[in-house]
Amino acid sequence: MQELKALVVDDESLARKGLRLRLDELEGVEVVRECSNGREALNAIVELQPDLVFLDIQMPGMSGFDVISKMQQEDMPLVIFVTAFDQYAIEAFDVHAVDYLLKPIDDDRLLDALERAREHKRQQGAVTDKQRLLELIISITGKSEASVAQMMKDHSGVRPFPDRLAIKDGSETTLVLTRDIDWVDAAGDYMCVHANDKTHIMRITIKELEQQLDPVSFQRVHRSTIVNLDRVTKVCSHMNGEFHLILVNGSSVKMSRSYKDKVKHFF
């Protein structure tokens, strides 16, 4: 059984201790710390890097949703919301929570939530394993990441990346062809997709969106920016070591120095 390092966050001490006792009785879960407020939770997530956080929603000072909004996306653990109120369910799944448990927690629902968390972790591990294989092939062959990714895709005979994104806006869904996307940048909890001189808003993390886009064409050039390399016409360097990518529509996108090596093969 896959081991999960868990954090329990609740402003009520009895609720924390009760959940911890139940988790301690289960195999495959280790509670690494209890936190009584959002600030403690954020510090513990950075320090301990848990796989899973059981997070109360209604806490004084900083709610569970506030905690989610202040997390670094790169360090985001799996989240199971725990609350006595059911009116937050839709909002909880909007921020990609693994599950939503109502107090008092039913034993079967707790087991279901843990299994769902393990499945999410297995999926994340599969993506990580693929990336490690990609890096190994790159080190052996000396080819670029995009070239190796294309080679692996051609060899598999399947196209794992969609040729369009479905972007919901209220009751409407817009289909945007990925080849028309110029660049994508993060704005808080949202991603701004720039295509055909329009900006579409998606409620998705940059990591999740990056996995939907073909790395042959789309590469991260900044912590919060993905660019379509097929739309780049010029690279301008600056004295401070940064670069700006000029796109076919005249837009300029900044590329961080730390990402220069990742895209150097394309220019």
VENBEL-V136632 format. One record per backbone hydrogen bond with DSSP energy under -0.5 kcal/mol. NH is the residue of the N-H (numbers start at 1). CO is the residue of the C=O. If there is no record, write none. Layout:
# VENBEL-V136632
NH CO
NH CO
This chain:
# VENBEL-V136632
4 28
6 4
6 30
7 52
8 33
9 7
9 54
10 8
10 35
13 11
16 12
17 13
18 14
19 15
20 16
21 17
22 18
23 19
24 20
25 21
26 23
29 26
30 4
32 6
32 30
33 6
35 8
41 37
42 38
43 39
44 40
45 41
46 42
47 43
48 44
49 44
49 45
51 5
52 5
53 78
54 7
55 53
55 80
56 9
56 54
57 82
59 57
62 60
64 57
67 63
68 64
69 65
70 66
70 67
71 67
71 68
75 72
76 73
78 51
80 53
81 79
81 99
82 55
83 101
89 86
92 88
93 89
94 90
95 91
95 92
96 93
97 92
98 79
99 79
101 81
103 83
110 106
111 107
112 108
113 109
114 110
115 111
116 112
117 113
118 114
119 115
120 116
121 117
122 118
123 119
124 120
125 121
126 122
127 123
128 124
129 125
130 126
131 127
132 128
133 129
134 130
135 131
136 132
137 133
138 134
139 135
140 136
141 137
142 138
148 144
149 145
150 146
151 147
152 148
153 149
154 150
155 151
156 152
157 153
158 153
160 158
165 176
167 165
167 174
168 166
169 172
172 169
174 167
176 165
176 174
177 175
178 163
180 177
181 178
182 194
183 194
184 226
185 192
186 224
187 190
190 187
191 202
192 185
193 191
193 200
194 183
194 192
195 193
195 198
196 180
198 195
200 193
200 198
202 191
204 202
209 205
210 206
211 207
212 208
212 209
213 209
213 210
217 214
218 214
219 217
219 227
221 225
222 225
225 222
226 184
227 219
228 182
229 217
229 227
231 228
232 229
233 246
234 246
236 244
238 242
241 238
243 255
244 236
245 253
246 234
246 244
247 245
247 251
248 231
250 247
253 245
255 243
256 221
256 254
259 256
260 257
263 259
263 260
264 260
266 263
267 264
